[in-house]
């Protein structure tokens, strides 16, 4: 069997087991355990949402702003001019030798 299919089956069965266990703890277990399950579910959800917000804020803070197309064209023209100047200098050096 393909390794990806084995991993896929493992993920499906893990999801089913977690769903059954969570449903049992939330609806069948005694009331004290139900309260703890709800409490930790809300806690983990808030922590995950906060983590996503922190990651997005950090990404926006550290990623440089996008380059506008006109500015990019100017940069490319400058690079081409530099290459052409280097080629001219290299050709002159070869001719002198």
Secondary structure, 3 states (H helix, E strand, C coil): CCHHHHHHHHHHHHHHHHHHHHHHHHHCCCHHHHHHHHHHHHHHHHHHHHHHHHHHHHHHHHCCCCCCHHHHHHHHHHHHHHHHHHHHHHHHHHHHC
